[in-house]
Amino acid sequence: MIRGVLLSVFPLAMYDALGDAGRVSQVYFVIGLVSLAVGLLLPWINRRIPRRWLYTSGAALYVVGGVAGAAGGMWVVVALMTCTLATVTCFICLNAYVLDYVAKNDLGRTETLRMFYSALSWSAGPVTGVALMKIWAPLPFLLAIVFGVVLIAAFWALRLGNGRLIARARGPAPNPLAFLGRFFAQKRLIAGWLFAVIRSCGWWGYIVYLPIYAIENGMWEGLGGALVSITNAMLFLSPLMLRWVQRSSVRVAVRTGFLCASAGFLLAALSPLPLLAVACLFAASGFLILLDISGGLPFLMAVKPSERTEMAAVYSSFRDVSGILTPGLGAVILMVAPIQGIFAAVGLGLGAMYMLAGRLHPMLGVAPAARLRRPA
């Protein structure tokens, strides 16, 4: 709910505070750099700070971000920074807990359940945040503060502790970036990480630049938040999507998602009518949901048990890299082209991942029993 409520609020608040889409891209770019650096250092920090306290600190940053956002004006930049750091911290810790306690064959079901149970927050949050913002600008940030406190309370009630791997750790702490060598030595991990990066770039193009595109073309200011909410309501279909993924394979699902999402963004870039462009982006977002369910599986299924914490940090960096790549490239594109140029760049990136996904194993993600039933 914290991220859902602020999802469509931040682009509008940033645009109001800075007054220019190019400056918004530049701020997102800098924050992405900081978030990436912090994310890569978190495994090293985790060796010194127990995971339960690291997660609690991350959740507390949501509260700090809510206070800064409620202050308004340029404080919204501070709010975006702290909420971004909160997200990367909590995401790394949560992924490490998942890899500690969830079997590899259950990861697909786990991801689907996570998406399904968060569907209400992601669907109701964006439109609620924008509506509250119109009533009184600090309201969505005050609501985020409340949910930040709830998040901390829920975490401590679950008593997840410090995780199995951290509890059993022995020996000196490794160099914080030493595990990157292990990552670059495994092609499957690189491919899975690239899938996550470009999928996240697709969400950036949809969530951040669609509302700005709508405003610049004289559309309803709340259109972006409303469409994001409708898109996220598709998360309620995630169990049905998982069944299809299991019947086909992870490769088929990932390729389908990237191909159709790419087509939607490219058509939006070429559309002469703003409403048609918005419709194409909305259609593409449905396939981004499919990629949310299946796109992370190639990476998670390739992680070795001995590298869970470190690779969780590497995987989580996709959010920061996309947060650097999309606004950074977007700022350059906006110097010579309108926002539709960003849609074109995102569409080409998604198309490239469709080609790369063709190298995934055909049986990836297919249950062993189903493999036996398939013809050779």
N, C-alpha and C positions, 0 to 999 in steps of 0.2 A: 504493500500500500504506500510506503514511503516513496519508492521509485515511481509507482504508477501515478500517484497524485501529482508529482512534480515533473513527470515525463514531458507533457506538453506545456507546462508552465515555464520551464527554464528557457526554451527558445523564444517565447513571447517576452518574458521579463528581460532577457538579454538584449533582444531587439529594441525594446523600449528604452533600456538604459544606454545602449551604445548607438542606436539610431542608424546602423548600417550593417548589411548582411556580411560584408567583407570583414568588418571589425569583429563581428560575432565569430566568424570562422577563425580569426587569429587568436582570440581568447581560448576557444575550444582547443586549438592546436597546442598552445602553451600548457594548458591544463593536462592535455593528453601526455605531453612529455614528462611532466612531473609525476603523473600517475603511473606511467610505465616504469620510471626509475624506482618508485616506492614499491611497486609490485614485484620487481625482480629482487629487491633487497629483503622482502618479507620472509623468505625461508631462513635467511641468516638472522633476522630479528627474532624469528620463531624459536631459534636455538637458545635465545636469551630470555625471551618473554613467553611464558606458557600459552598455549593456543587459546585456552579459555579467556585469558586476559587480553590477548590480541584481538579476538573476536569482539569482546566487550568494548574495547577501545574503538574498533571500527564502527560499531553500532552507536557509540557515543558521538562520533563525528557527524552522524545524521542529525543528532539533536543540535550540535553546534551549527550545522548548515541551516537548519530550520530557523534558528535565532538570527543568523546573518541574513537570510532571505527575507524574514519578516521586517528587518530594518529598512529594506528597500534601497533604491538607488544603485550605486556602484557596489554596495554590499552583496548584491546578487552574484557578483563574480566570486567573492569569497564563499558564498553558499554553494555555488557550483563546484568549486575546488574541493571543499570539505566533503560534500556528498559524493563526489567522484572517488576520493580517497577512501571514504567509508565503503563504497561499493566494492572496490578492488580488494580491500582487506577482508571484508566479510565473505566475498566470493572465493578467495583463495582458501580461507579457513573451512568454509562449508564444503568445497570440493575435496579437501583433504579428509574431512570426516566421512564423506560419501565413499571415497576410495578405501578408507579404513574398514568400513562396516558393511559395504554392499558388494556382493559377488559380481564378477565381471559379466556373467550371463544375465544378471538382473539389472544392468545399467540402463538398458533400453526402457524397461518398465519403470525404473526409478525416475528417469528424465520425463517420461510421459505423465507420471503421477505429479511430479513437481509442476509441470506446465498446467495440468488440469486443476490442481488445487489453487494455483495462483491466477486462474483465469478471471475470477471475479474482480480481483485487485487490478489486474492489467486492463480489464474492459471498463470497469466503472471508474477507475482512478483518473485517467486522462481527462475525460469529459467533466468529471467532478472538480478536478483541480482548476480547469479553465473557468468553470461556472463560479467557483468560490473566488477566483481572482477578480472576476467582474464585480462581485459584490463588495469585496474589500481585498486589496492586493496582498496583505500579509496572511489571509486566512489559510491558503493551501500550505504555507510553511508552518503555521501553528499546528495544523493537523499532522504534518510530518513529524513535528516534535513529539506529539502524543504517541504516534506509532513507533517512534524511536525508543521511547521508554517501554512500550509494550514488547518490542523486539528483545530488548535486554532482559526483561523479566521472563519472557518465554525461553530464552536461551538458558538462563540459569535454572529454570524449572526443569528443563530436560536433562541437566547434569551430564552433558557430553564429555566433560573433562578435557584432557589435553590430547586425546587421540592415542591410538595404539602405537603408532610409529614414534611419536615424540616421547611417549612414556618409556619406550625401550631403547631410546637413543643412547649410544656410548661413544666415547672418544671425543677428540677435538672437533670444533665446528669447522665445516669446510668453507672454502672461499665462496662468498655469496654468488659469484657468477660462474663457478667451476662446473655446475651442472649443465650449463649451456652447451658445452662440448658434447655431452651425452645426447642432448636433444638434436643437435645438428648431425649427429652420426646415424640417426634413425629416420629414414625417408618417410615412413608411415606417420611418424609424429609431426614431421614438417608439413606433410600434406594435410593432416587433420587440423593442424593449427591454421594453415592458410584458409581452409574451409571456414573456420570460425571467424577469422579476420574479415574476409570478404562478405560473409553473411552479416556481420556486424556493420560493415560499411553500407550494406543495403538498408539496414534499420536507420543508420544515420541519415541517409538520403531521404528516407520516408518521414522520420520523426522530426528532424531538425529543419530540413529545407522545404518540406511540403507546406508547413504553416506559413513560412516566410513567402513562399511562392504564391500562396493563396492571398495573402495580404497585398502583395505587390500587384496582383492582378484584380484587385477590387472585390475579392470574395469575402464571405463571412469570416470574421477573425477567429471564431471558434471552430472552423471547419476542420483544421488539422487535428485538434483534440478529439472531436467527435469521430473522425475516421479512424484514428488510432484506437479509440475505445471499441469501435465496431470490429476492427481487425483483431484485436486481442480477445474479443468474445469468441473467436474461432478456436481459442484454446480449449473450449469445452468439447471440441471435436477431437482433441488429441488422442483419446483412447481408440477412436476409429482409425485415425491416421497411423497409430502404432500397429494395429492389426494389419493394415495394408503394408506397412514397412516389413513386418515379420513374414508376410506371405510372399512379398517380392524379394527384397534384400535391401541392405543399407545402400548399396551402390545405386540401385534403381531409384530409391527415394531421394538420395542426394543429387543425382543427375537431373531428375525431374524438377526438383526444387530450384536448382540453379538455372536450368534452361528456361523455365516459365517466368521466374523472377527477372531474369535478364531481358526477356522479351518485353515484359511490362515496362521496365525502366527505359529501354531503348525506344519503345513506342511513345512513351511520355515525352522523351527528349525531342522526338520528331513531330509531335502533335502541334498543329497550328491553333488549336482551340484549348484554352486553359482547362475547361471542364473535362474535356476528353483526356487531357494529360493527367488530371487528378484521378479520373476513373481508371486509367492504366496503372497508375501507382498503387491504387487501392487493390486492384487485381493482383499485382505483383506481391503485395504484402501478405496475401494468403499463402503464397508459396514460401515466403520467409518464415511463416509459422511452421510449415513442414520442415524447413531446414533447422529451426530451433529444436525440433524433436529428434531429427536424425543426423543433423550436421555435426554435432559434437561427438557422436559415437565412434567414428574412425580413430579419433585421438584417444578417447578414454579406454577403448578396447586394446590399444597398443601399449599402454603404460605398464611398465614392470612394477611389481609390488614394492621392490626396494627403492623405487624412485617416486613414490606417490606424492610426497609433500613438495619436492622440487618441481616435478612436472605439473603439479596443480598450479604452481606459481607461473610456470611457462605458459600453460594453457590460458590462465586468466589474463595474460598480457594481451590477448587478442582484442580485448575491450579497449585497452589503452592505445595499441597500435592503430586500430581503426579510428580511435579518437584523435590520433595524430594525422593519419593518412587522409581521412575524408575532409576535415576542415582545412588541412594544409593544402591539399590539392584544390579544394573548393575555393580558397582564397586566391589562388593563382588563376583558376578558371574564371572567377568573377571579374578579374581585371580585363578580360578580353571577350567574355561571353556572358549571357544571362544564366539564371539558375538552372535552366534546362541543360546547360553544358555539364553540370554536376550529375544530373540524372543519366546523361549519356556515358560519363566516365564510370559510374556505378554499374550500369548495365553491361559495359564491356568487361569489367572485373568479374561480375557474376558469370558471364559467358565463358571466361577463361577457366573458372572453377568447374564449370560443366565439363570442359575438356579434360581437366586434371582428374576429375572423379571417375573418368573412364578407366583409370588404372587401378581402382580399388578391386579387391577380390570379389568375384561374383557371389560367393556364399557368405560374405561378411554380414554378421547379424542374424543369419538364418539359424534357427534352433537345430541341434544335432539330429533330432528325430525327423524334422522336415528335410534335412539334407539327404537322409537315407531314402526318402520317398521320391526324391527328384531323379530324373534320368541322368546318366553320366554324359 
